């Protein structure tokens, strides 16, 4: 019987917390990663294999003996040769390799409210992969998170960063669209629980609180003690301002697709909350460090 677990991106954000839980449970863990410089993150407790999407046979061999695969691989936006389209194709290769390797259970991180008809490639791509996984014949669990917050979070951290340093903060549109953030440790616990089951499941991974975007910014502003003035601006102007900030911080701060997804209320769920940690409480506890430094997506995922 296979007893090994595999986590894609164990040295990244969500994957790191999933890996920690698995190790605490005494599991033998390997990872598939593109980050060769972080192999000591778990003091060599886990074995790291490179993503080999261009060599499916080698990818399959790296998954031999794996019982459960936890897949967090995805991209936040198109960057050079890394696109939503390539992420979909790479994940399809991963699904096929897992099946060929005899993986029993595939736990896949998706997104809330994915549809094939969505004009947003993030959401339509996730929907395509859900269908591919269901058709694979493997036992599966699909987790659909919204915004995941925690120490290494990018969105909420960078909102706090801007609130600490700028006299005004621009909110796209009316700011009345909603989101339902989940704590990263709650997300990891859901993933590990889903991996221990046999039945096919699809869960929304959402926290206990729903905020409008304006409320979330106000909450963050209060937590960090900022007096920044909040202003409502057309989405296109907010995107232009974010690109200007991005030029100075060397990052993609916000994308057109992210604004559309937020304003379409795609980051909330009609299901009962599956996470229990309050963002309000977490912000109060972590007020000193949240937003103290800028968190760069490009530096995190696209380092040379």
C-alpha positions as CSV (number, residue, x, y, z in Angstrom):
1,X,0.0,0.0,0.0
2,X,1.3,3.5,-0.9
3,X,1.9,5.7,2.2
4,X,3.7,8.6,0.6
5,X,2.1,12.1,0.1
6,X,3.2,14.6,-2.5
7,X,2.6,18.3,-2.4
8,X,3.2,20.7,-5.3
9,X,4.9,23.8,-4.1
10,X,5.8,22.7,-0.6
11,X,8.2,25.7,-0.4
12,X,5.6,28.2,-1.4
13,X,2.5,29.5,0.4
14,X,-0.4,27.1,0.9
15,X,1.7,24.1,0.0
16,X,4.0,24.9,2.9
17,X,1.2,24.7,5.5
18,X,-0.2,21.5,4.0
19,X,3.3,20.0,4.2
20,X,3.8,21.0,7.8
21,X,0.5,19.3,8.8
22,X,1.4,16.1,6.9
23,X,4.8,16.0,8.6
24,X,3.2,16.5,12.0
25,X,1.1,13.4,11.2
26,X,4.2,11.4,10.5
27,X,3.6,11.2,6.8
28,X,6.4,10.7,4.3
29,X,6.3,13.7,2.0
30,X,7.8,14.7,-1.3
31,X,7.3,17.8,-3.3
32,X,7.3,18.9,-6.9
33,X,8.8,22.4,-7.1
34,X,10.4,24.9,-9.4
35,X,12.3,26.6,-6.5
36,X,15.7,24.9,-6.3
37,X,17.1,27.4,-3.8
38,X,14.8,26.5,-0.9
39,X,15.5,22.8,-0.5
40,X,16.5,23.3,3.2
41,X,13.1,24.8,4.2
42,X,12.1,21.6,6.0
43,X,15.6,20.7,7.0
44,X,15.7,18.1,4.3
45,X,12.7,16.3,5.9
46,X,11.2,16.0,2.4
47,X,12.6,15.1,-1.0
48,X,12.2,17.6,-3.8
49,X,11.7,16.8,-7.4
50,X,11.5,19.4,-10.2
51,X,8.4,20.0,-12.2
52,X,9.0,18.2,-15.5
53,X,6.0,19.0,-17.5
54,X,8.0,18.7,-20.7
55,X,8.9,15.1,-19.7
56,X,5.7,13.4,-18.5
57,X,7.5,10.0,-18.1
58,X,10.0,11.5,-15.6
59,X,7.1,13.3,-13.9
60,X,5.3,10.0,-13.6
61,X,8.4,8.3,-12.1
62,X,8.7,11.0,-9.4
63,X,5.2,10.2,-8.3
64,X,5.7,6.5,-8.0
65,X,4.7,5.2,-4.6
66,X,2.5,8.3,-3.8
67,X,-0.9,7.7,-2.2
68,X,-2.2,11.3,-2.1
69,X,-1.2,14.3,-4.2
70,X,-2.0,17.8,-3.0
71,X,-1.9,20.2,-5.9
72,X,-1.5,23.9,-5.3
73,X,0.2,24.7,-8.6
74,X,-1.3,27.6,-10.5
75,X,-0.4,31.2,-11.7
76,X,-1.9,34.5,-10.7
77,X,-1.4,36.2,-14.0
78,X,0.3,35.8,-17.4
79,X,4.0,36.5,-17.2
80,X,6.2,35.9,-20.2
81,X,5.9,32.3,-21.2
82,X,4.0,31.4,-18.1
83,X,0.3,31.9,-18.9
84,X,-3.1,30.6,-17.7
85,X,-3.1,28.5,-20.8
86,X,0.2,26.9,-20.0
87,X,-0.9,26.4,-16.4
88,X,-4.0,24.5,-17.6
89,X,-1.9,22.3,-19.9
90,X,0.8,21.6,-17.2
91,X,-1.9,20.6,-14.7
92,X,-3.4,18.3,-17.2
93,X,0.0,16.6,-17.6
94,X,0.2,16.4,-13.8
95,X,-3.2,14.7,-13.6
96,X,-2.2,12.2,-16.3
97,X,1.1,11.5,-14.6
98,X,-0.5,11.0,-11.3
99,X,-2.9,8.5,-12.7
100,X,-0.1,6.7,-14.6
101,X,1.9,6.5,-11.4
102,X,-1.0,4.9,-9.5
103,X,-1.8,7.8,-7.2
104,X,-4.9,7.0,-5.3
105,X,-6.2,10.4,-4.2
106,X,-5.8,13.8,-5.9
107,X,-6.6,16.9,-3.8
108,X,-6.9,19.9,-6.1
109,X,-7.0,23.6,-5.1
110,X,-9.4,25.4,-7.4
111,X,-11.3,28.7,-6.9
112,X,-14.8,29.6,-5.8
113,X,-17.4,29.9,-8.6
114,X,-15.4,28.5,-11.5
115,X,-17.3,28.1,-14.8
116,X,-16.3,27.1,-18.3
117,X,-18.2,30.1,-19.6
118,X,-16.3,32.7,-17.5
119,X,-14.6,35.4,-19.5
120,X,-11.9,35.3,-16.8
121,X,-9.2,32.8,-17.7
122,X,-8.4,32.2,-14.0
123,X,-11.9,30.9,-13.4
124,X,-12.5,29.2,-16.7
125,X,-9.2,27.4,-16.5
126,X,-9.9,26.2,-13.0
127,X,-13.3,24.9,-14.3
128,X,-11.6,23.0,-17.1
129,X,-9.2,21.3,-14.7
130,X,-12.0,20.3,-12.3
131,X,-13.7,18.5,-15.3
132,X,-10.4,16.9,-16.3
133,X,-9.8,15.6,-12.7
134,X,-13.3,14.2,-12.5
135,X,-12.8,12.4,-15.8
136,X,-9.5,10.9,-14.7
137,X,-11.0,8.0,-12.7
138,X,-8.8,8.9,-9.6
139,X,-10.4,9.5,-6.3
140,X,-10.5,13.3,-5.9
141,X,-11.2,16.2,-3.6
142,X,-11.7,19.7,-5.0
143,X,-11.2,22.7,-2.7
144,X,-12.5,26.0,-3.8
145,X,-10.9,28.8,-1.8
146,X,-11.4,32.6,-2.0
147,X,-8.7,34.9,-0.8
148,X,-6.3,33.0,1.5
149,X,-4.8,35.2,4.3
150,X,-1.9,34.5,6.5
151,X,1.7,35.5,7.3
152,X,2.8,35.2,3.6
153,X,-0.4,36.5,2.1
154,X,0.0,39.0,-0.8
155,X,-3.4,40.7,-1.2
156,X,-4.2,41.7,2.4
157,X,-0.5,42.3,3.2
158,X,-0.1,44.7,0.3
159,X,-3.3,46.5,1.1
160,X,-1.9,47.1,4.6
161,X,1.5,48.1,3.0
162,X,-0.2,50.8,0.9
163,X,-2.3,52.0,3.8
164,X,0.8,52.5,5.9
165,X,2.6,54.6,3.2
166,X,0.2,56.5,1.1
167,X,-2.2,59.4,2.0
168,X,-5.0,57.9,-0.2
169,X,-6.1,54.4,-1.1
170,X,-8.2,53.9,-4.3
171,X,-11.1,51.4,-4.2
172,X,-12.5,50.3,-7.6
173,X,-16.1,51.2,-8.2
174,X,-18.4,51.3,-5.2
175,X,-16.5,48.8,-3.1
176,X,-19.7,47.0,-2.2
177,X,-18.7,43.7,-3.8
178,X,-17.9,41.0,-1.3
179,X,-15.3,38.4,-0.4
180,X,-15.0,35.7,2.2
181,X,-11.3,35.2,3.2
182,X,-10.0,31.9,4.7
183,X,-7.0,31.6,6.9
184,X,-4.1,29.6,5.4
185,X,-3.9,27.2,8.3
186,X,-7.7,26.5,8.0
187,X,-7.2,25.9,4.3
188,X,-4.3,23.4,5.0
189,X,-6.4,21.5,7.5
190,X,-9.2,21.2,5.0
191,X,-6.8,19.9,2.4
192,X,-5.3,17.3,4.7
193,X,-8.8,16.2,5.9
194,X,-9.9,15.9,2.3
195,X,-6.9,13.8,1.5
196,X,-7.7,11.3,4.2
197,X,-11.1,10.5,2.7
198,X,-12.1,8.2,-0.1
199,X,-15.3,9.7,-1.5
200,X,-15.2,12.3,-4.3
201,X,-15.9,15.7,-2.8
202,X,-16.0,19.4,-3.8
203,X,-15.8,21.9,-0.9
204,X,-15.9,25.7,-0.9
205,X,-12.9,26.7,1.3
206,X,-14.3,29.9,2.9
207,X,-13.9,31.7,6.2
208,X,-16.6,32.6,8.7
209,X,-16.9,36.3,7.8
210,X,-18.0,38.1,4.6
211,X,-16.8,41.6,4.0
212,X,-17.4,44.1,1.3
213,X,-14.1,45.2,-0.2
214,X,-14.5,48.6,1.3
215,X,-15.1,47.0,4.7
216,X,-12.0,44.9,4.3
217,X,-9.9,47.9,3.5
218,X,-11.4,49.8,6.5
219,X,-10.8,46.9,8.8
220,X,-7.1,46.7,7.7
221,X,-6.7,50.4,8.0
222,X,-8.0,50.4,11.5
223,X,-5.7,47.4,12.5
224,X,-2.5,49.1,11.3
225,X,-3.5,52.5,12.7
226,X,-3.6,54.3,9.4
227,X,-5.3,57.6,8.6
228,X,-5.2,57.1,4.9
229,X,-8.2,58.5,3.1
230,X,-10.3,56.0,1.1
231,X,-11.6,57.2,-2.3
232,X,-13.8,55.5,-4.9
233,X,-12.6,55.6,-8.4
234,X,-13.5,54.0,-11.7
235,X,-11.9,50.5,-12.1
236,X,-9.8,51.6,-15.1
237,X,-8.2,54.4,-13.1
238,X,-7.5,52.2,-10.2
239,X,-5.7,49.7,-12.5
240,X,-3.7,52.6,-14.0
241,X,-2.6,53.7,-10.5
242,X,-1.7,50.1,-9.5
243,X,0.5,49.9,-12.6
244,X,2.3,53.1,-11.6
245,X,2.9,51.7,-8.1
246,X,4.0,48.4,-9.7
247,X,6.6,50.2,-11.7
248,X,8.3,51.4,-8.4
249,X,8.0,48.2,-6.5
250,X,8.9,46.0,-9.5
251,X,5.7,43.9,-9.4
252,X,2.2,43.3,-10.8
253,X,0.1,44.9,-8.0
254,X,-3.3,44.2,-9.5
255,X,-4.7,42.9,-12.8
256,X,-7.8,43.8,-14.8
257,X,-9.0,40.2,-14.3
258,X,-8.7,40.4,-10.6
259,X,-10.7,43.6,-10.4
260,X,-13.4,41.9,-12.6
261,X,-13.5,38.8,-10.4
262,X,-13.8,40.9,-7.3
263,X,-16.6,43.1,-8.7
264,X,-18.5,40.1,-10.0
265,X,-18.8,38.8,-6.4
266,X,-17.0,35.5,-7.4
267,X,-15.0,35.4,-4.1
268,X,-17.9,34.4,-1.8
269,X,-19.8,31.2,-1.2
270,X,-23.4,30.2,-0.6
271,X,-22.3,27.2,1.4
272,X,-21.6,27.1,5.1
273,X,-18.2,28.3,6.2
274,X,-15.5,25.6,6.3
275,X,-12.8,27.8,8.0
276,X,-13.2,29.1,11.5
277,X,-10.5,31.8,11.9
278,X,-11.6,35.4,12.0
279,X,-9.8,37.8,9.7
280,X,-10.6,40.6,12.2
281,X,-9.0,38.8,15.1
282,X,-6.0,37.8,13.0
283,X,-5.4,41.4,11.9
284,X,-5.5,42.6,15.5
285,X,-3.0,39.9,16.5
286,X,-0.7,40.6,13.6
287,X,-1.1,44.3,13.4
288,X,2.6,45.1,13.9
289,X,3.9,43.0,11.0
290,X,1.1,43.0,8.4
291,X,2.1,45.3,5.6
292,X,5.4,46.1,7.2
293,X,7.1,45.0,4.0
294,X,5.8,44.7,0.4
295,X,5.2,41.1,-0.8
296,X,6.2,40.7,-4.4
297,X,4.5,38.1,-6.6
298,X,7.2,38.3,-9.2
299,X,10.0,37.8,-6.7
300,X,8.2,35.0,-5.0
301,X,7.4,32.9,-8.1
302,X,9.5,34.2,-11.0
303,X,13.0,34.5,-9.5
304,X,15.8,33.5,-11.8
